[in-house]
Amino acid sequence: MDNTEKKEITKPSEAEFLFSKKIRCTVCDNIFETKMVKSSKTRRMQPDFDLRPRFENIDTLKYDVYACPLCGYAAISRSFEHLTKGQIQLVKDNICVNFVSSAGTDSDFYDYKTAISRYERALECAKVKRAKVSELAYTTLKLSWLYRSLADEMPETTDEEKAQKAKIRQIQEKYYREAYDGFQKALTEEDFPICGMDTFTMDYLLACLASHYKEYSFASKAVSNILSSQVADRRIKDKALDLKTIIVDAIRKEAAK
């Protein structure tokens, strides 16, 4: 008889995948620490259909906002430092004057509600500083993804819990729509890359969003742009093929009603 004891497998704490990095605030010049993900420790998993990134044991999305605890300025990491003098003044006049310092209140890691709060502050700052349409769309897309994950982990045993979850889904949908409309507008106003995405990645993302809203004509056109390209890479073409199948099936079901 084998008496070997089985070792209990425990999930590592999210804090084990994080480290603190010092950031200088572009608005008030304060140096603060923010949580960053140790990329060497993360293991990438299959993303969601709409490119929402997934990693084992940690949701890296929660840590992509820098938020100054002294003056209140916040932004997604790629945009945090890029402010004009005029934008800095707008943030000071509309954000900083009303902000209550949150220094000393940081935790070892962020739950979804904390991460959402940081992103919503980043969105408010983006609107105040009159950021590019793409920055607004990118922030609302990530907010929608966070609300999706928050809803996914919420219980729905009681009527009250079901109502709370439904409310979160509504907010998720609101931000998803804002992202879709924003990226479409960005296409007419901005040059590529847009938020780090090339034309094919953007086409795929917009096709996903369009199919969600049953705008199959737009989605089909975006997918065709990818599949007919001679330079789009195999990875995005494979995703586009899968999405094309989903779109075709959806169109047939709609026609059969």
C-alpha positions as CSV (number, residue, x, y, z in Angstrom):
1,M,0.0,0.0,0.0
2,D,1.4,3.4,-1.0
3,N,1.4,5.6,2.0
4,T,2.9,8.6,0.2
5,E,1.1,11.7,1.2
6,K,-0.2,13.9,-1.5
7,K,0.9,17.5,-1.3
8,E,-1.9,19.9,-1.3
9,I,-1.7,22.3,-4.2
10,T,-2.4,25.9,-3.2
11,K,-3.0,28.8,-5.4
12,P,-0.2,31.4,-5.1
13,S,-1.2,34.8,-3.8
14,E,-1.6,37.5,-6.4
15,A,0.9,39.6,-4.4
16,E,3.7,37.1,-5.3
17,F,3.4,38.3,-9.0
18,L,3.8,42.0,-8.1
19,F,6.5,44.5,-7.3
20,S,6.5,48.1,-6.4
21,K,7.9,50.7,-8.8
22,K,8.4,54.4,-8.2
23,I,6.7,56.7,-10.6
24,R,6.9,60.5,-10.9
25,C,3.6,62.2,-11.3
26,T,3.5,64.3,-14.5
27,V,1.0,66.7,-12.9
28,C,2.3,67.4,-9.4
29,D,5.8,66.0,-9.5
30,N,5.1,63.7,-6.6
31,I,7.0,60.4,-6.5
32,F,4.8,57.5,-5.6
33,E,4.9,53.7,-5.7
34,T,2.6,51.7,-7.9
35,K,2.0,48.0,-8.3
36,M,3.6,46.4,-11.3
37,V,3.4,42.8,-12.6
38,K,6.5,40.7,-12.7
39,S,6.3,39.7,-16.4
40,S,8.9,36.9,-15.8
41,K,6.5,35.1,-13.5
42,T,3.4,35.3,-15.6
43,R,2.1,32.6,-17.8
44,R,-0.1,33.7,-20.7
45,M,-3.3,31.8,-21.3
46,Q,-5.7,31.9,-24.2
47,P,-7.3,35.4,-24.4
48,D,-11.0,36.0,-24.6
49,F,-12.6,36.2,-28.0
50,D,-12.2,40.0,-28.0
51,L,-8.5,39.9,-27.1
52,R,-9.0,40.5,-23.4
53,P,-5.7,39.1,-22.0
54,R,-5.7,36.2,-19.6
55,F,-2.8,35.0,-17.4
56,E,-2.6,32.1,-14.9
57,N,-3.1,33.1,-11.2
58,I,-3.3,36.9,-11.9
59,D,-5.3,39.3,-13.8
60,T,-2.7,41.7,-15.1
61,L,-5.3,44.1,-16.4
62,K,-5.9,45.3,-12.9
63,Y,-2.5,46.9,-12.8
64,D,-2.4,48.9,-16.0
65,V,-3.4,52.3,-14.4
66,Y,-1.0,54.7,-12.6
67,A,-2.8,56.8,-10.0
68,C,-1.1,59.5,-8.1
69,P,-2.3,59.3,-4.4
70,L,-1.4,62.9,-3.8
71,C,-3.1,64.9,-6.6
72,G,-5.5,62.5,-8.1
73,Y,-4.2,62.3,-11.6
74,A,-4.6,58.8,-13.1
75,A,-4.1,57.3,-16.6
76,I,-3.5,54.0,-18.3
77,S,0.3,53.4,-18.1
78,R,1.0,54.1,-21.8
79,S,-0.6,57.5,-21.5
80,F,0.4,58.6,-18.0
81,E,3.5,60.7,-18.9
82,H,2.3,62.2,-22.1
83,L,0.7,65.5,-21.2
84,T,0.9,68.9,-22.6
85,K,1.2,72.0,-20.4
86,G,-2.4,72.8,-21.2
87,Q,-3.6,69.3,-20.2
88,I,-1.7,69.5,-16.9
89,Q,-3.5,72.7,-16.1
90,L,-6.8,71.2,-17.0
91,V,-6.2,68.3,-14.6
92,K,-5.1,70.7,-11.8
93,D,-8.1,72.9,-12.2
94,N,-10.7,70.0,-12.5
95,I,-9.3,67.0,-10.7
96,C,-6.6,68.0,-8.2
97,V,-8.6,70.8,-6.5
98,N,-11.3,68.4,-5.4
99,F,-9.1,65.3,-4.7
100,V,-8.7,64.0,-1.2
101,S,-5.2,62.4,-0.8
102,S,-5.3,58.6,-0.5
103,A,-1.6,58.2,0.4
104,G,-0.8,55.3,2.7
105,T,-4.0,53.3,1.8
106,D,-2.5,51.0,-0.9
107,S,-3.0,47.2,-0.4
108,D,-0.8,44.2,-1.3
109,F,-2.9,43.6,-4.5
110,Y,-6.0,45.0,-6.1
111,D,-9.4,43.3,-6.1
112,Y,-11.7,44.1,-9.0
113,K,-13.6,46.9,-7.2
114,T,-10.3,48.7,-6.4
115,A,-9.0,48.2,-10.0
116,I,-12.3,49.5,-11.4
117,S,-12.1,52.6,-9.2
118,R,-8.6,53.4,-10.5
119,Y,-9.7,52.9,-14.1
120,E,-12.8,55.1,-13.6
121,R,-10.5,57.9,-12.2
122,A,-8.3,57.4,-15.2
123,L,-11.3,57.8,-17.5
124,E,-12.4,60.9,-15.7
125,C,-8.9,62.4,-16.1
126,A,-8.9,61.5,-19.8
127,K,-12.1,63.3,-20.3
128,V,-10.9,66.4,-18.4
129,K,-7.6,66.6,-20.2
130,R,-9.4,66.2,-23.6
131,A,-7.5,63.0,-24.5
132,K,-7.5,61.4,-27.9
133,V,-10.7,59.4,-28.7
134,S,-8.6,56.3,-28.8
135,E,-7.4,56.7,-25.2
136,L,-11.0,57.1,-24.0
137,A,-12.1,54.1,-26.0
138,Y,-9.1,52.0,-24.8
139,T,-9.9,52.9,-21.1
140,T,-13.6,52.1,-21.5
141,L,-12.8,48.8,-23.2
142,K,-10.6,47.8,-20.3
143,L,-13.2,48.9,-17.8
144,S,-15.8,46.7,-19.6
145,W,-13.4,43.8,-19.3
146,L,-12.9,44.4,-15.6
147,Y,-16.7,44.6,-15.0
148,R,-17.1,41.4,-16.9
149,S,-14.6,39.6,-14.6
150,L,-16.3,41.2,-11.5
151,A,-19.6,39.9,-12.7
152,D,-18.2,36.4,-13.4
153,E,-17.1,36.0,-9.9
154,M,-20.2,37.3,-8.2
155,P,-22.7,34.8,-6.7
156,E,-26.3,34.7,-7.9
157,T,-28.0,32.5,-5.4
158,T,-30.5,35.0,-4.0
159,D,-32.7,37.5,-5.9
160,E,-30.7,40.3,-4.4
161,E,-27.4,38.8,-5.7
162,K,-29.0,38.3,-9.1
163,A,-30.1,41.9,-9.2
164,Q,-26.6,43.1,-8.2
165,K,-25.0,41.0,-10.9
166,A,-27.4,42.2,-13.5
167,K,-26.5,45.8,-12.6
168,I,-22.8,45.1,-13.0
169,R,-23.6,43.5,-16.4
170,Q,-25.4,46.7,-17.5
171,I,-22.4,48.8,-16.6
172,Q,-20.2,46.4,-18.5
173,E,-22.3,46.7,-21.5
174,K,-22.4,50.5,-21.2
175,Y,-18.6,50.7,-21.3
176,Y,-18.4,48.1,-24.1
177,R,-20.6,50.2,-26.3
178,E,-18.6,53.4,-25.5
179,A,-15.4,51.5,-26.6
180,Y,-17.0,50.3,-29.8
181,D,-18.2,53.8,-30.8
182,G,-14.9,55.4,-29.7
183,F,-12.7,53.1,-31.7
184,Q,-14.8,53.6,-34.8
185,K,-14.4,57.4,-34.4
186,A,-10.7,57.0,-33.8
187,L,-10.3,55.4,-37.2
188,T,-11.5,58.6,-38.8
189,E,-9.3,60.9,-36.7
190,E,-6.1,59.1,-35.9
191,D,-3.2,57.3,-37.6
192,F,-2.0,53.8,-36.8
193,P,-0.8,52.4,-34.6
194,I,-3.8,53.2,-32.4
195,C,-3.3,52.2,-28.7
196,G,-0.5,49.9,-29.9
197,M,-2.7,48.1,-32.4
198,D,-2.1,47.8,-36.1
199,T,-4.8,47.9,-38.7
200,F,-5.5,44.1,-38.6
201,T,-5.7,43.9,-34.8
202,M,-8.1,46.9,-34.8
203,D,-10.2,45.3,-37.6
204,Y,-10.4,42.1,-35.6
205,L,-11.3,43.9,-32.3
206,L,-14.0,46.0,-34.1
207,A,-15.4,42.8,-35.8
208,C,-15.8,41.2,-32.4
209,L,-17.5,44.3,-31.0
210,A,-19.7,44.6,-34.1
211,S,-20.8,41.0,-33.9
212,H,-21.7,41.4,-30.3
213,Y,-24.1,44.2,-31.3
214,K,-25.3,42.1,-34.3
215,E,-23.9,44.5,-36.8
216,Y,-22.9,41.6,-39.0
217,S,-22.3,43.6,-42.2
218,F,-19.7,45.8,-40.5
219,A,-18.2,42.7,-38.8
220,S,-18.0,40.7,-42.0
221,K,-16.2,43.6,-43.8
222,A,-13.6,43.9,-41.0
223,V,-13.0,40.2,-41.1
224,S,-12.6,40.2,-44.9
225,N,-10.0,43.0,-44.6
226,I,-7.9,40.7,-42.6
227,L,-8.4,37.5,-44.6
228,S,-7.8,39.2,-47.9
229,S,-4.5,40.8,-46.7
230,Q,-1.2,39.5,-47.9
231,V,0.7,40.9,-44.9
232,A,-1.6,40.1,-41.9
233,D,0.1,37.4,-39.7
234,R,-1.2,33.9,-39.4
235,R,-2.3,34.3,-35.8
236,I,-4.7,37.1,-36.5
237,K,-5.9,35.4,-39.7
238,D,-6.7,32.2,-37.7
239,K,-8.7,34.3,-35.2
240,A,-10.5,36.0,-38.1
241,L,-11.4,32.7,-39.6
242,D,-12.9,31.5,-36.3
243,L,-14.8,34.7,-36.0
244,K,-16.1,34.5,-39.6
245,T,-17.6,31.1,-38.8
246,I,-19.4,32.6,-35.7
247,I,-20.7,35.5,-37.8
248,V,-22.0,33.3,-40.6
249,D,-23.8,31.0,-38.1
250,A,-25.3,34.1,-36.4
251,I,-26.6,35.5,-39.7
252,R,-28.2,32.1,-40.6
253,K,-29.9,31.9,-37.2
254,E,-31.2,35.5,-37.7
255,A,-32.5,34.7,-41.1
256,A,-34.2,31.5,-39.9
257,K,-36.3,33.4,-37.3
